[in-house]
Amino acid sequence: MGIFFNRKRQERALEARYGEAERIVKDKDKLEKFLQKLEKKLAGIPFAGKKLALVPVMISLLNSYKNKEYREVPLNTLIAVAAALIYFLSPVDVIPDFIPGLGFADDAAVIAFCWKMVEKDVQDYLIWRKDNGRELGDKNL
């Protein structure tokens, strides 16, 4: 899929944001502000491909963690999710977001790479949501 989507580049993009992600995950106020920025950016995207459709799930996981509703998730998973979302939120990335049709392709690649790393933990979270009557799509995200 070209130089923008190779696995090493996705891995480096994610790892470069781990430190910042850890600081955000460990500070409730920073996490709250971060989630608000993400929701604002997501609302401004007129279309979201299949990979970017994972972003609300990741936001929901961080929200549930922040609100102490769901704590059965490893810190490393939270940090990886936050790092991927930092990349998504960043205006400075491999392909600038303002380029029509391509702008979010690198974001989607990083989100998909992260998803492969954390899928089991996020699936466990989604099962927990379902078991507690809070499936995604509810207004109680």
Secondary structure, 3 states (H helix, E strand, C coil): CCHHHCHHHHHHHHHCCHHHHHHHHCCHHHHHHHHHHHHHHHHCCCCCCCCHHHHHHHHHHHHHHHCCCCCCCCHHHHHHHHHHHHHHHCCCCCCCCCCCCCCCHHHHHHHHHHHHHHHHHHHHHHHHHHHCCCCCCCCCC
